[in-house]
Amino acid sequence: MDTFALDSHTVTSHTDSLRADAAALNPLPGTSFPSFYPFTAFHEAYAAAASAAETRAQQVRDEARRVAAFMDLTVTAANTVDGNTSKGLGGLL
C-alpha cells in the first residue's frame, strides 16, 4: 500500500543528477587583467564580479546538496510510513 506517491528510483535518479550538477560547478578560470591605468577600474570590477560569482556558485552547490539530502530523507520517511501503515492495516484485517 502506498500512502505517498513517491517512486524511490525516480527520486534517487533526480538526487544523483542534482549532486552531479552541483559537483560540476567549476570555479572561474583565473584571468588576469592589467591593474594599471587605464585598466584599474576594469581590473577591480572584474575581481569583484568573479568573487561574487564564486561565492554564489558555492551557495548553489551547498543548497543543491542540501535539497538532495532532504529528498532522500523524504523518500525514506515515506517508505517507513507506507510500511508501518501496511503493517497496521494488516494487523486489523
Beta strands, then each sheet from edge to edge (+ up, - down):
end
